[in-house]
Amino acid sequence: MANRGPDNTRQVGGTLYLTDQRLFFEPHILERVTQEAEWEVPLPDVRMNIGPGSWDPHVPVVRDIALRYHLEVIQADGSLEDFFLTHLGEALERLAH
């Protein structure tokens, strides 16, 4: 689960996919109804930073849905995309470090 957008505005909910060639965000179906766009970038064209997310609860039951990680994606043109994630996964964590 991922949210796309800066922490202080309306974020778009969806799923962030990582392939061997690109990083791809697909909004959930309700977000697509409101015409939120997909987003993608080739992996060679980005730098990534990982930081603490917007919510890291200490209650185990809630941890699976908490946005515990902030992924900052810096594109070749200097533009920035913010993602808040429940889980990183090994491959994404390796690429960001």
Secondary structure, DSSP 8 states (H G I E B T S, - for coil): -EEES-TTS--EEEEEEE-SSEEEEEE-HHHHHTT---EEEEGGGEEEEEEE-S---S-HHHHTTS--EEEEEEETTS-EEEEEES---HHHHHHH-
